[in-house]
Amino acid sequence: MTNERKEELLASGVTLHEYVADALADRIKAGEWGIGGNLPSESTFCKYYDVSRHTLRHALATLEAQGLILRRQGAPTRVISRDRAVRYVQSVATPSELLRYSRDTYRTNEVEESLVCDAETAELLGVAVGSQWYHIGGARRERDTNQVVSYSDIYIHPRFSGVVKESDHSQVMVFEQIERRYGVQIDRATVDLYAAALPARLTKSLQVGRDTPCLVVIRRYYDRQGELFEISVTHHPEGRFVYSLEYRRSDLGRN
């Protein structure tokens, strides 16, 4: 970058790190580096854009916040998306609202199948090896932007497989459809959350690189007889989803 160009940027109010971030974002969007691929070294970019390492790192931090790249100490910087992420935030007022997504999202099924649990799946779900389930798998998107929010693997009792024929199947949570169609009443539900690397099989559906950090949410639903009738395992890629909870004094039963 010439000194004249730097002066033009400063005069226009655009900082150097903003210029570098935008330039790199354009190159990533154009596919110069593929999803999952590594960016060149910092020294290469410093020389190319004629900027300091401090300026470059500021630019890279901007790209990471936008969901384009993933940086890890001691490892090359990887491209994880070509488009800036739209952060989807779900605010909830009570713990029960953790069980459903906003009506502003929808799910597109990619898998609808009957299965018998092998040892690996049984361990993940906490069920018996050889137990039979109906598996629904699909990506959930934000309606206005079509941004992929998450991918859900939903396992339901085979007798409830008819929910996939519901006219609003893509919008309504499956457990709500089971309640409505089959008259099942939820007695209790549990929610487990933990961090994990994205499984390789989900990279295409979620449009991110392999081993991208994820928030994993496992929900289990039990009927009034104590029978487990649905389990959902949902992967949220880093930077795509936020649970926001707020409790007021009245919610906690205090005076």
Secondary structure, DSSP 8 states (H G I E B T S, - for coil): --HHHHHHHHHHT--HHHHHHHHHHHHHHTTSS-TT-B---HHHHHHHHT--HHHHHHHHHHHHHTTSEE--TTS--EE--SS----EEEEESSGGGGGS--TTEEEEEEEEEEEE--HHHHHHHT--TT-EEEEEEEEEEETTT--EEEEEEEEE-GGGGGGGGSTTTTTS-HHHHHHHHH---EEEEEEEEEEEE--GGGHHHHTS-TT-EEEEEEEEEEETT--EEEEEEEEEETTSEEEEE---GGGGT--
